[in-house]
Structures are given as structure tokens and as C-alpha cells.
Amino acid sequence: MKNTFHGAWPALVTPATTDGGVNIAVLCDLVDWLLEKKVDGLYLCGGTGEGLLLPPAERRAVVETVVAQVGGRVPTIVHVGSISTREAFALAAHAQDTGADGVSSVLPVYLGGLEASYRHYEAIAAAAPGLPFLPYIFGGQTDAVSLMRELLCRIPNISGAKYTGPSMFELAQIIELGDAHTHDKDWTIFSGMDEQCLFALMMGAPGNIGTTLNVMPGPYRLMRESYEAGDVAQALELQKRANRLTAVMIEHGVAAAMRVALKRLGFDCGDPRLPQEPITAAKEERMAADLADAGLAALAAM
């Protein structure tokens, strides 16, 4: 089966100015650095990119900036999920008009039952009929296999999903839906848990989208190359090294720790957006020391 999308994709951070707006200059610099690190694509305005915390105009600015900066060198998928179906519809149409390569969305924020979820997703996918549509599923929110099976029947341009959950069994079932139902269509199930990337790869996931790839995309690219070359031991060692840094970020709060790590790499992305807590000088110093001890510099250099 074909897979248009594959490989290691950062869930791109949206750098902030001091007043909470989008720092376009830093965003462009970060995109260029990630492209130099040979990422396979970029996922815009997701949870890591704080899409749900940005006004629509700023979300559109991020998409326009990144698509232009990438210039077709790698594909881009735009997360358009919103508290409003109407807003998500407009963002999906904008993504298609801007030249993005796919659209994605979390489940409705207000869950009105499964039928409402199906209709929500149908509306979003219909707004960008020329692009692949990939739901963004958090494992445990709903029966992901049943959801995807129904969406396959309803949405012509559904092309996979981003699955962020701990169940490798559920992930494998969603991957297998593509073999059973899509035939010659594209089907990509991205894994979304960085700390289980290798295990998702073993279950057949052709790509991964994750937060920590903003600062260390190299280990995930090398992990995939090692596994595909048959060197599972090397792939597992890379996973363990990446997980040590991931554990520090989780301990300190991923949104804040990610920004501290990026600042140490030369990208001042500002504070997390409210209602998330700002980063105090004392917290930044502690986080920076712990990130350094966990191997930030070496992992970022890969």
C-alpha cells in the first residue's frame, strides 16, 4: 500500500512574541533548522503548536509562513481542530488554498455523541476535498477502531490518522483497516507518543509526529533507519536515549521544557501561551541544567 506521508515529523512549536503573538522570524529560523536535520514533514498548529490557543488569524499566519518557508521541500499537515465546527471548516479551506498537503483535527471539544463526531469530521474533510484528511485521535477518548472504520465509509478523502495513545494493539488494528478497506488509496497512521515510537514502528506505523522532535529529530530518523536495516538493538538504544530527555520534559512540564530546550539551541520561542504558566528565571535555570544532564546537546546534534 502506498504511503504519501512517512518518517519523522515534528509537531511544530509556534514561537511567541512577548505579547503572545506569533514570532514569525523565529518560526522561519526553526523551520530551516528542522529541514537541515532532514525531517520528513511538519505538523502545524497541533497541541504542541498551541493551535487551540491561537486566534484564527494567527493560525492562518502560521500556515502561510511555514508553507512558504518550506517551499515544497517536505509535506505539511495542518491541524484545524477548533471548538467550533464552522471555524475548523474555514481553517481547513484555508489550508488547502495556501498549499498545505493535508489537514487534521482532534475530536470535537464538545462531545455530542458519535454521530455528532462523524458529522463534525465530515464537514472538515469536505472543506478541503483535494487534501488527505487525518483525524487526530487520543487513545482512550473513544473506540478508535470503530471511529476510523465508520469514517472510512463516510469520508472519501480520509487517508489515515495521527494516533496518540499507549495501546499498540489498537494502533495496529487501525493500521490494518487500511489494508482491508482502502485498497489503492493512501493510508498513513502516524504514531504520536514519542516515548513509544520504536514500538509503533514495529507494529507497522510508517511515520511519527511528536513534540520532542522540535529539539531532537535526529534520533527518530536514525531509529527508523536502524530498524529498517535490521539493527533493532541500535534502534532501541536510540529510543532509550531520547526517552531520558523526554522524561525530563514531562517532569518539568513539556510546554515549558520544550521552550527552554529550544532557547538553548538558539531559538527563543517565548513563554507558553496562557492559560499555561510562564517560565520564571529560576525554573528556566533548573530545567536547563536537567536537560543538559539528559543529553540535550548530543541528541540535538544528531
C-alpha positions, 0 to 999 in steps of 0.5 A: 500500500502506498504511503504519501506521508512517512518518517519523522515529523515534528509537531511544530512549536509556534514561537511567541512574541512577548505579547503572545503573538506569533514570532514569525522570524523565529518560526522561519529560523526553526523551520530551516533548522528542522529541514537541515536535520532532514525531517520528513514533514511538519505538523502545524498548529497541533497541541504542541503548536498551541493551535487551540490557543491561537486566534484564527488569524494567527493560525492562518499566519502560521500556515502561510509562513511555514508553507512558504518557508518550506517551499515544497521541500517536505509535506505539511499537515495542518491541524484545524481542530477548533471548538467550533465546527464552522471555524475548523471548516474555514481553517481547513479551506484555508489550508488547502488554498495556501498549499498545505498537503493535508489537514487534521483535527482532534475530536470535537471539544464538545462531545455530542455523541458519535454521530455528532463526531462523524458529522463534525469530521465530515464537514472538515474533510469536505472543506478541503476535498483535494487534501488527505484528511487525518483525524487526530485521535487520543487513545482512550477518548473513544473506540478508535477502531470503530471511529476510523472504520465508520469514517472510512465509509463516510469520508472519501478523502480520509487517508489515515490518522495521527494516533496518540495513545499507549495501546499498540494493539489498537494502533495496529488494528487501525493500521490494518483497516487500511489494508482491508478497506482502502485498497489503492488509496493512501493510508498513513497512521502516524504514531504520536507518543514519542516515548513509544515510537520504536514500538509503533514502528514495529507494529507497522506505523510508517511515520511519527509526529511528536513534540520532542522532535522540535529539539531532537529529530535526529534520533527518530530518523536514525531509529527508523533507519536502524530498524529498517536495516535490521539493527533493532538493538541500535534502534532501541538504544536510540529510543532509550536515549531520547526517552531520558530527555523526554522524561525530563520534559514531562517532569518539568512540564513539556510546554515549558521544557520544550521552550527552554530546550529550544532557547538553548539551541538558539531559538527563543520561542517565548513563554507558553501561551496562557492559560499555561504558566510562564517560565520564571528565571529560576525554573528556566535555570533548573530545567536547563541544567536537567536537560543538559544532564539528559543529553540535550546537546548530543541528541540535538546534534544528531 
